[in-house]
Amino acid sequence: MPYLVTAVVLLAVLCLLNLLLTFGVIRKLRAQAAEKADRVADGLIIPAGSTVAAFSAVTTDGERISRESLGETMLGFFTPGCQACKERLPLFVDQARTITRETGRSVLAVVHGTEEETREQVAALSEVAHVVVEAGDGPLGEAFEVTGYPVFGLISADGTLSATTFDPARIPAPAKAAA
């Protein structure tokens, strides 16, 4: 009988140790996945810390925008037919609402495609962002050297891309606008 009790206690201790090690491995894998998401974004857009090339474009509301007129702005690039774009669009809209409400800063969404193809995305984005529709290589796509979609970032007031990410929820909130 004492051998049986010892064996059961030893087995319980081994199971608990295995459980702790499993939780540690899962935590490490999640941290690596979060790091990888940001590294993936660096290949889709100019790297964080780069100065954005000068550009000029017209929004769907007819407003002319340029690098100098934006100030500190959250931005996102989308294209129709992209499954990841469809999945991340609602997250971007939620993040854009939060940023405009809490900081008063602007949000810019760029949709690459024809007006007909982009109609649904433009409708969803127009309520929270300045939206620019570009067919092919437009001025914003060239200024940010966009090579894949979706990609998100934050432009600082001096025209530097201060952050890039593949996940809109990881965009740092800009500072509050001056009153």
Protein Blocks (a to p, Z undefined) as FASTA:
>chain_A
ZZmmmmmmmmmmmmmmmmmmmmmmmmmmmmmmmmmmmmmmmmmpccehiacdddddddfk
opacdfklnmpaddddddehilklmmmmmmmmmmmmmmmmmnopacddddeddfklmmmm
mmmmmmmpccdddehjafklmmnopabdcddddddfkopafbdcfbfklpccdddddZZ
